[in-house]
Amino acid sequence: MGRQGALQPAGGLLYSEADTRNFHEILFVIHQAVSASADGPAAMRGLIEALLAYYAGRFRGWYGLDEAARRIEATAAGFDYRDRAAFLVGLEQLMSVAGRVNFWIDAQMPWYEINETLKRVVGGSEAPESSRDAQNRKGRDR
């Protein structure tokens, strides 16, 4: 048994929603850190570049969000790490893009159906019987 390199539709949809939300939150944390840092964004450049490259690759490779990946890369290429104010403006623009992409994915999510299916499968008649439940049932049936 092994992965074949592709997510099933539910995995891609669920993970992309979570990843875009997490990306937006990470950008917010970077904004807070750069705003509070005496050294500005230059001191965090390596980490910021690594995070942006990671998410651009993930969005493109796993979810087919090519335009989001291009925007991340274009913004990252244009950052001026010597100018805190200009850096923060660019970061805020990227946060806006990340938030809109997450909102769009969230709007595509069939949340009601997912929740109802989980309730039925995990807590209902389709839920697999645990070994403890099977032992308890056998003890009662004697």
C-alpha positions, 0 to 999 in steps of 0.5 A: 500500500502506498500513495500514488502522488494525488489527493482524493477530491475531499483531501484536496478540498479540505487541506487546501482550505486549511493550508490557505487559512494557515498561510494567512495566519502565518503572514499575520504573525510575520507582520506582527514580528516585523512590526515589533522587530528593531531590525525589521524584515531584513533579520527574518529574510531567510525564514520569510523567503523559505515560508513563501517558497514552501507555500507557493510550491504547495499551492501549485503542486498539491492544489493546482492553485497556480495563480495564487502561487504566482502571486506569492512568488511575484510579491516575494520577488518584489519585497524590499527587505531594507524598507520596513514600511514598503515591506509591510505594504507588500505583506498586507497585499499578500495577506489580502490575496491569501484571505480571498483565496481562503474565502473562495475555497471555504465558499466551495466547501459543502460544509453541511454535507461533510458534517452530516456524513461525519455524524452518520459515519462516526457516530451512527449506524455506519460507524465501525464497531470497536473491539471494546464494543464487540467484547461488551456485546459478546459478554451481554449475549452470553 
